[in-house]
Each structure stands twice: as structure tokens, then as C-alpha cells.
Amino acid sequence: MEVQVFGSKKNPETRAALRFFAERRIKTHFVDFGVRGPAVGELTRFAQKFGVSGILDAGSKRFQALGWGSARYSDERWLEKLADEPMALRMPLVRYRQRLTVGAAEPEWKAWVESP
């Protein structure tokens, strides 16, 4: 089993996700938004399941600093913006095969670990 975790090491929920998988000795591939942003295609995968509003963190400092509170973009334009400014995303984004979660989702992660 190997999961992919997208987030920032400064984000407490991302650190909790990494710790969750490390404690269970599950291999993780971590993409640090402080170093490299996500690809638009990867964000599209999450947006298809949760919607753009589901992956957007309107309460984040970065979102507020960019003044996006009153912005009205198309979903495609939001994904382009978020690829350039990943600190405005809800974190962590976690992927295991075709299963996806946004934010802290320990019950779902436990189900992944316990399923064959």
C-alpha cells in the first residue's frame, strides 16, 4: 500500500496525516506545497469528487491575502489559480488508488488500511 499526500509541512492536518500513515508503516509519497504546487490535472481529480468549493480553503490566510473572497471564476480558472497558489487549498489532499480525501479523514484512512 502506498498513499500520496499533498500539503504543507507547516499545516497541522498534513502533519497528522503523515504521522497516521507512518505509525502504520504505510509508504507515503509526499508533495510539499512549500516546494512544488500540484498539477492542474491532479487538482481536477479532487475537484471532480469534491467540487472546487470542497478543495478551496476560503478561511486560509493565503486566500484572504489574495483577496479572493469576492472572486467569481469558472471551475477551470479556479483550478489554474489554485495550482499557482496551493496554500489556498484545504489540506491535506490524500490519494490511495482511486480513493480521495480532503482534510483530516482518519475514519476513511482507517478503512483503506483495513481493506484488502
Long-range contacts (C-beta under 8 A, 24 or more apart in sequence): 1-26, 1-27, 1-96, 1-112, 1-113, 2-26, 2-27, 2-28, 2-29, 2-96, 3-27, 3-28, 3-29, 3-94, 3-95, 3-96, 3-109, 3-112, 4-28, 4-29, 4-30, 4-31, 4-94, 4-95, 4-96, 5-29, 5-30, 5-31, 5-92, 5-93, 5-94, 6-30, 6-31, 6-33, 6-38, 6-42, 6-86, 6-89, 6-91, 6-92, 6-93, 6-94, 6-95, 7-31, 7-32, 7-33, 7-91, 7-92, 7-93, 8-32, 8-33, 8-34, 8-86, 8-87, 8-91, 9-34, 10-34, 11-91, 11-92, 13-91, 13-92, 13-103, 13-104, 14-91, 14-92, 16-104, 17-92, 17-94, 17-104, 17-109, 18-92, 20-106, 20-109, 21-109, 24-113, 26-113, 33-86, 33-87, 33-89, 33-91, 37-83, 37-84, 37-85, 37-86, 38-82, 38-83, 38-86, 38-89, 38-93, 39-83, 40-79, 40-80, 40-83, 43-79, 43-82, 43-83, 43-89, 44-79, 45-95, 45-100, 46-93, 46-100, 46-102, 47-75, 47-78, 47-79, 49-100, 50-100, 50-102, 52-78, 52-79, 52-82, 54-90, 54-102, 55-82, 55-89, 55-90, 55-93, 55-102, 56-82, 56-88, 56-89, 56-90, 57-88, 57-89, 57-90, 57-91, 60-87, 60-88, 61-87, 62-87, 62-88, 63-88
